[in-house]
Amino acid sequence: MRKELRRWTEILRERALAEGLSFPPVLFEEVGPEEMAMLAAYGGFPRRYSHWRFGSEYLRYRETYRYGLGRIYELVANTYPVHAYLLKGNTLLAQKLVMAHVYAHADFFHNNLAFKPIPKDMEAEMAHHAAFVEKAMERHGARSVEEFLDLALSLENLIDPHALYIQRQAGEDKEERPPDRLQVRPYLDPYVNPPPAPPKEAEEGASPIPLPPRPTRDILGFLARHAPLAPWQKGILEIIREESLYYVPQAATKILNEGWATYWHTRLLLPLLSPEEALEFAELQAGLLAPHGFNPYRLGYLLLKEVEERWDKGRFGPEYEALPLGERLTYERPTGLGLKQLFQVRTVHTDLSFLDSFLTPEFALRQRLLNPEDLPRFAEAKKALLFRLTNGGYPIVELVDANYGNRGELLLEHAYEGVELDLKKTQAVLENLYRLWGRPVHLKTVVGEKETLLSAGS
């Protein structure tokens, strides 16, 4: 890294710490557009398993940059230490903005509760996954492994996003991992530990223990443990599941995380700018916060500024909430609690709770998100936005019975909330589940306002 950039990493780091941010060491590296495109395609990591999807993403990022349609200014991975990549060729001011932005991301990763159970050694873990897949290709043929990866990746969202946060009830760990089974990485388990013996019935004629013992959203994990697959196939399912879980909190905090980083790069950098740099900064900021489509940077930043102003001016609490809308817009009882409240928001909220708690009609009016005559529709519009963010926008599906009809078939159930499934995509997913399970798969849902059972393999 250039000497001047190294100097600014220290200046900005010291300013961030002085302002109350806290984060692990951050390693910056300058890379060219080709390498940046590769890193972006790999989700921020230098090594991933081989799959055409990554190649497709790489070409998209590369061509976007080549034809001037956009550029990736920064890329940061939630690891220890935090790895951040800067694009060579950016101006010094752009690099300073990006570094300040990255320090705020590092603070968010380090302090937001959604990231607490996420492993910080994922760069090494991703490399282990890549080596596992490469070895499988050597032993079983690249084509068969690639086809299985296609199958597994089509199911990557059939996970329980809360899996890493759930405290198992007493006895469950013993049931799932007996004392004589070794603790290893999930994708190695099929090789190291033999399949567990089927549970014995307590007495002759007793009903077997239901599988799963309760409805579960972790369908991919269930298949990795119980589907009639070769060990390498089960290992790949575990890899896809583990990597999907790693990205869950990033998807769940996109608006808040980017808003937090934008708030802090603005606060840290503005006092340090020369008049010439201030103009360039304004141009970069205008592009970042442009009101086009759904811009998470803009929404997150503006809503955090709104929270700061509200808590600075005392616009919270029962007295404030009891006021009519018109009076709330001008209410002021200075408290100076804005920054303290922002740190609290950064720690405890995800996008869903952040928007649910702080996206108000007053904010919508101030930011011209709606006209005064549209206020009666605000609650409906907010509900639609929150629904869009729930489960990353994917349908919520649970496995409720792995012995449906006493025939070893899978029964899934869709949590219908007024939005019907895309039947073509749903049928494709059911067909892929059938290929993995080897027996028919069924899904309860609602089509045309009627309860419907969709099936594959029957």
Protein Blocks (a to p, Z undefined) as FASTA:
>chain_A
ZZklmmmmmmmmmmmmmnopacdddddddddfklmmmmmmnnopabdcddfklmmmmmmm
mmmmmnopaccfbdcdddddddddddehiafklmmmmmmmmmmmmmmmmmmmklmmpcfk
lmmmmmmmmmmmmmmmmmnopklmmmmmmmmmmmmmmccfklmmpccdehjlmmmmcfkl
ccddfklmmmmpccddddddfbghiacddddfbdcfklmlmmmmmmccdfklmmmmmmmm
mmmmmmmmmmmmmmmmmmmmmmmmmmmmmmmpcfklmmmmmmmmmmmmpcghjafklmmm
mmmmmmmmmmmnopgcjklmmpcfklmmmgccdehlmmmmmmmmmmmpcfklmmmmmmcf
klmmmnopacfklmmmmmmmmmmmmmmmggnhpacdddfbfcgghlopacdddddehiac
dfklmmmmmmmmmmmnopacdddddeehiacdddehZZ
